[in-house]
Amino acid sequence: MRLILNVWRQKGPREPGRFVRYEVNNADREMSMLECLDVLNEQLIEKDEEPVAFEHDCREGICGACGFMINGVPHGPQRATTVCQLTMRHFKDGDELTLEPWRAAAFSLIKDLIVDRRALDRIVASGGYISVATGNAPEANSIPVAKELADRAMDAAACIGCGACVAACPNAAAALFTGAKISHLGFLPQGQAERDIRALRMITQMNLEDFGSCTNIGECTAACPKEIALDVIGRMNRDYLVATARHRNDVITTIRPYTDWSTGSRP
């Protein structure tokens, strides 16, 4: 199988970038997109050329590391599929593909197809957890959870933090990601104690990053490889409004941006 790949090449964030045309003549139809790039890189190494830099980890659609644009679509044309799950059988022999990194102010480019997604990590670190001291792990059935709530929490928790929602959004908003991280804990009884402060902290951090504002266009959920529902954004907004009303006198004094405590400053 022959493919033509127009790949964005850029040595660093301050270096000029450009598309470079490559041909892969021995791609197998059962290869993933990442395996196809592996083949391309083997060809480049044999020619003493620098291989294409791209991020990956599990290659099983779980870690969220392997995101980039394929013909202008995050993760490519197949719905509910990450780049590492996208196989060559979804393309035709001789197809020409354009590969480029996420384009968002919050995701500064590192090299080639790799961008810095730590802004999403800072949102989670600001409040996306349960900090109640419980001692030893409690028995699983000690706190009853309704089946519907458990299902909705699991659906929201499926978010892998790949950043496709940000890349697809015309405003480069992170509302779907943040809404999923707030919602999956907010559905559970264990998450109620910190529900208000969680919404305040995480949305404050989201607003401090270089993300745009959500205008409910819906491109985010269409591009999401885990098909996170758009209603998590509405739930996030409701939690934020309720928390703001309850804590309107102390929001400014109690909410602080995420700090890297090892250095005493934000990363």
Secondary structure, 3 states (H helix, E strand, C coil): CCEEEEEEECCCCCCCCEEEEEEECCCCCCCEHHHHHHHHHHHHHHCCCCCCCCCCCCCCCCCCCCCCEECCEECCCCCCCCCCCCEHHHCCCCCEEEEECCCECCECEEECCEECCHHHHHHHHHHCCCCCCCCCCCCCCCCCCCHHHHHHHHHHHCCCCCCHHHHHCCCCECHHHHHHHHHHHHCCHHHCCCHHHHHHHHHHHHHHCCCECCCCCCHHHHHCCCCCCCHHHHHHHHHHHHHHHHCCCCHHHHCCCCCECCCCECC
